[in-house]
Amino acid sequence: MIKPLDSKAIEKLAFGLYPHVFPLGEGQIDGEALAERLARIRSGLLPETEFFSTVSWLGNCAGIFRLDQTPMPIEGNAAIRAPDFLAFVNHNERIVPILIEVKKTDDHKLVWSETYLKSLTTFAQSINLPLLVAWKWHDVWLLVDYSHFTKHTTAYHLTKETAFTENLMSMAFGNVHVQMDDEITFVMKGLLVDYELESRATIPPAGTYQIQIKGAAFRRNDDSLTLSEVDPELFLLFLTAPTENHVNVVSENEIEIIYTPEAETSLALSHVLLTYLYMTHQEEELDWDKILREGPFTSSGKEFREALKIGLDKKFVKYVFEQIPQTIPPYFA
């Protein structure tokens, strides 16, 4: 369970999200947006390590184990190759073992040689387990049965369109997509220390200012909720969602920084893990080996899926999408 935030934690979080808070023209905030920081974190990850961590955090499998060995301890047979992972998925009150090969490319298709694909399928067929490919395309994890590869001359192709329509990440691991309610706003009240506004009709000119965070709350229309009244998981979901922001002037030296979820924009539940790690690890670049050595994550996707039910009731969350692939494989039927 994530601990509630006190006033000092709020102030630290505020400056962590935007370490240099200052306006750039009417209603704009300049600074290091959380989304930009998370994009840099994601781009620096080894895809296998990221996938392992993501699946572990999502919490819908009994276990996931690394199979691939590089370099091989002994001279191996090129005709048979172990995939990256063996995972035991919790599905409809039973455990389904699956093999997973992980790839990362921003191309519009995966292209595998017949030799490479056959070496993986030979391994899978020899132990009678399904073979899937986990493809990280840009910022999205796609999990697809290998049968959706099609042969083109001598190579096998898996297109982005097929991978999106046959994606099993939600069905296998509970990686739902969430859209926050765009009528909920997060408001931070700040006191300008080194500048005094001429009137409530103006905002400071472009520049760098010192600001003290005096409080923060969620607001829906005229109703306000303190952070202690909001489930920590819902707060973290809000921080992960793409947001727009603007500045309101309250008095001569007090402003409100208001964050609103971008309309019609959803986020993958797995992205909450990166927000959590950003908040709990101060390094510029995440050391995933160190993070994994530290032990189990103190939060899990399972907790967040439960929190989504509360979020729907409280109208923090507008939609939760659980993707069903066009073709349900027999092992998940």
N, C-alpha and C positions, 0 to 999 in steps of 0.2 A: 504494500500500500504506500502511495506517495504521501509524504508528510505535508500538512497544510503550511502555507507560507505566512510568516509574520511580516511586520512592516519593514524590517531590515532586509529580509529576503526579497520583498517586492522591489525595494530600491535597487538592490544588487541586480535583480533580474531586469529591471527597466534599463539600467545602464549597460547590462550585458547584451540586451537586444539592440539597443541603439547607443553605442558608447559616445557618440558625438551628436547630441540632439540639438539641432538648430534649424530654423526655417530657411527655405529657399523659395521666396515668393509666396503668393497667396495660398495658404492652407497646405503647404508642403513641408515634409520633414526630410532632411538629408541625414545620412548615416549608413552604417553597415546593416542592411536588412537581414533578418534571420534566414530568409529564403536563399539569399546569395551565399551566406556562410555555409548553409547546409549543402548547397550545390557543390561547393569546393570540397567539403568533406566527402560527399558521395563520389566525386570524380577521382579521389585519391585512394579509394578502397580497392583491394584485390577482390574480384568478383566472387571467388570461392569463399573468402572470409566473410564478405558482406552477406552472402546468401546463408551461410551457416549461422551467422549471428541473427539475421532477420527471422529465419525459420525457428530458431531457438526461442527468440523473444515472442513471436506470435503465439507460441504455446499450444499448438494444436497437433503436436506429434509426440509420441512416446519417447522418441530418441532420434538423433541424426548422427551418423558416424562417417568419418572420412575414410574412403577406400583407396583413392589414387595415391600412388607412391612415386615421388619424383625427387632424386633419381631412383631407378629401380634398384633394389638391394642385390638382385642377381640378374643375369641376362634373361630377358623375357622373350615371349613369343609375340611377334608383331601381329599375329592373327587374332589375338584376344587381348582386350584392354579393359581394365576396371574403370567404371565411371567414377566421378568425384565422390558421390555420397550414396549411402544407404540410409533411407529414412523410414520410420514407422509412423504412418499417419493415422490419427484418430478419425474414423469416419463411420457415422451411423452406429455407434456403440461397438465397433470392432476395429482392430488394428490391421492396416493394410501396408505391407512392406513395398517400397518402390526404390528403384535405382535412379539417380539423377546425375546428369552431366551438365556442368555449368559453363556458360559462354557469355561474353560481353562484346557487343558490337552495336554501333549506331547505324549500320547499313540497313537497307530495307529487307534483307533476307540473310539467313544463315546458309552457307554453302559448305557441305561436307563431301569429301571424296567417298567413293563407294567402299574403299578399303577401311577408312576411318569408321564409317557408320557400321560396317559389318563387324569390325573388331569389338565394338560396344555391344551390338545386338547378340553376338556369339556368347559373350560373357553373360548377358541377361538371360538368354535362352537356356544356357547350361545350368543355371540355378533357378529357372522358371519364375523370374520376377519381371514386372513391367519396367520398361526403360523410358524415362522422360528427360527432356532438356529444359533447364532453367536458363532463360535468355534475358539478360539485362539489356534492354533497348532504351537508350537515353536514361530516363529516370524511373523506368517501369520494369518490374519483374514479371516475366511471362513464363508459365510452366506448361509444357505441351508434350503430349505423347509422341514418341518418335515416329509413329505411323503416319503422321501428317507431313513428313518429308515426302517430296515427289521427285522422281528421277528426271533429270534433264541431260540428255546425252550420256555423259559418264559420271556427273556429279549429282548429289541430292540437295534439293533446295527446300527451305522452310521460309515462307514469306511472312512479313510482318502482319499482313491482313489475316492470314490463317492463324498465326500465333495469338492475336488479339481475340479472335472469335472462339478459339479453342482453349483459352487460358484457364488453367486449373488452380491458380494461386488461391482463389477464394474458397473453392470446394475442398482443396487439400489442406490448406494451412490457415484458413480464416482471414485472409488478407482482404477485408472488405474495403469499399470506397465510401467516404463520408463527405457529405456536404453540410457545412454549418448553416444555421439559420441566419440570413443576412439582416435580420432586424435586431440581432444581438450585437452590442458594441462593447469594447473594452476601453475604459477611460482612465488615463493617468493624469492626475493633477500635479502640476509642477510650478515651483516658485522660481522666477528668474532672479538670480542673486546679484548679477552685475549689470542689470538693465531695467529701466522703468519705462513702461509704455506710456505714450502720450494720452491715449484714450482707449476705451473698449472697442473702438471702431478700427483700430490698427493692429497689425502684428509686427514683430521686430523685423527689420531688414535682414537680408542675407548676412550671415556671419556665424561665429562660434560663441556660444553663451554657456555660462555655468547655470545649472538647474538643479534644484532639490525636489525630489519626488515626495509629495505630501500625502499621497493616497492613491488608491486604485480600486476600481469597482467595475462590475458589469452592469450594463444598462439596457433595458428594453422599453422603448417609449419613455414614460415618466417613472418607471419602476427601476430601482437600483438594488443590486445584490453585492454585498461585500464578498471578498474572496473566501472568507471562512464559510459562506453559505453556498459556495460552488464546489462541486466535487473536483478534487485535484486532477483527475483524469480528463474532465471536461475542459479545465483550464489549459492543460497541455495540448489537447486537441485544437483548441482555439489558437494557441501559439503556433501550431504547426500549419494551420490553414493559411493560404494566401490571403493577405489583407490589404486594404487601402487605408490611408491615414490622412487626417487633416488636423489643423490647430484651431481651437477656439480661444478667444481672449475672455477671461473671467473678470479680471480687475487690472489695475495699472501694472502689476508685476506678477500676475498669476495667469497661467494658461492651462488648457486641457488638450491633451494629445489623444485623439479618438481613433481607434482602430476598428474597422468594419470588414467582415469577411467579403471577399470578392464574390459577386453574384454568380450563380450557376457554375461555380468552380469546386471540384471535389479533390480530396486528398486520399492517398492510400494509407491504410492504418499503419503499415510498416514504416512510414516516414516519421511517425511519432517517436520511434526508437531513436532516430537521429536527433530530434529535438531534445529528448531526454539526455542523451549523451553530451550534447552541446552544453546543456545546463549544468551537468555534473562533472565535466572534464574541461579544464581551463586551457589545455594545450591548443596551440594554433592548428595542429594536425593531430587527428586521433590515432593513437597507437593501438591497433586492434588486437595485436598479440597480448599487450599488457592488459587491455580491457577484459579479454577472455580469461587471462590468468587470474584476474581479481575475483572470479567466481560468477555465480548466477546473477542475472540482472535482478534488481530489486523491484522492477515492475514487469508486467507481462501483457501481451496482447489480449489474453483471456480477460484480465481485469478491465481492459478498455472496451472489449466487446460487451461486457456487462454494463459498463458505464454508458454505452451508447443507448441502451434502453431507457436509462434515466434521462439522458440528453434529449431523447425524442419526447418524453413526457414533459420535460421542463422547457421544451422548444428552444433548446440550445442547438440541437441538431435537426436539420430539415429532412435529410434522406440518408439511409444506409443501403448501399447496393451490394448484394451478394451475387457475383457473376456465376451463371450456369453456362457451361460451354455448349456449343451447338451439338457436339458429339460427346456423350457421356461414355467414358471407357468402361469396359466390363468390370474392372476391379473396383470401380466406384459406383457401380449400378446397385 
